[in-house]
């Protein structure tokens, strides 16, 4: 490096090297920013996937417990239908009809 060469560009002003070096630095910084944004986005996606999997697992457990309850209820209904308890079955049908009309009446008033 000569005495008259400006510091910082190491004497490459005449060859245009400093222009390319500045452009590379600018592009490198732009790429670094984009990579950082993609990294944070992928971390957020991973967190969201974990939350969604946890919620799906809880829903699966809820459906399993509901399925067990429904299976037990259907078993009781089968037992009622096999026996000669027609009076009790008629009461259940009347109760179901009553509930249906009450719900219909509530919806109609809205």
C-alpha positions, -999 to 999 in steps of 0.1 A, spaced: 0 0 0 14 33 -10 15 65 10 -12 82 -12 -37 53 -10 -68 60 11 -73 37 40 -102 13 41 -103 2 5 -67 -12 4 -59 5 -28 -85 -13 -50 -103 18 -61 -90 17 -96 -100 -19 -102 -136 -15 -89 -131 -42 -63 -144 -20 -35 -177 -16 -54 -181 -53 -56 -171 -58 -20 -197 -32 -8 -224 -49 -30 -214 -83 -15 -216 -69 20 -250 -54 13 -263 -86 -2 -248 -107 27 -266 -84 52 -299 -88 33 -295 -125 32 -287 -126 69 -319 -106 77 -340 -130 55 -325 -161 71 -332 -146 106 -368 -140 96 -372 -175 82 -357 -189 114 -380 -171 137 -410 -180 115 -400 -217 115 -397 -216 153 -432 -200 156 -446 -227 132 -430 -254 154 -446 -239 185 -480 -237 168 -477 -274 156 -469 -285 192 -500 -266 205 -522 -280 178 -510 -315 186 -517 -311 223 -552 -298 215 -558 -328 192 -546 -352 218 -570 -336 244 -599 -338 219 -590 -375 212 -592 -382 250 -625 -364 252 -640 -383 223 -628 -416 239 -645 -408 272 -676 -397 254 -676 -429 233 -673 -450 265 -702 -431 280 -723 -435 249 -715 -472 247 -726 -477 283 -759 -458 276 -765 -479 245 -759 -510 265 -785 -499 290 -810 -491 262 -805 -526 247 -811 -541 282 -843 -521 284 -855 -531 249 -849 -568 255 -869 -570 287 -906 -567 292 -903 -532 306 -924 -516 280 -939 -492 305 -904 -478 313 -896 -476 276 -928 -456 270 -919 -432 298 -885 -427 282 -900 -420 248 -925 -395 263 -897 -378 282 -876 -375 249 -907 -361 231 -912 -336 260 -876 -325 258 -879 -321 220 -909 -299 223 -893 -278 251 -863 -272 229 -885 -264 199 -905 -240 220 -873 -222 233 -860 -219 197 -894 -206 185 -894 -178 211 -861 -164 200 
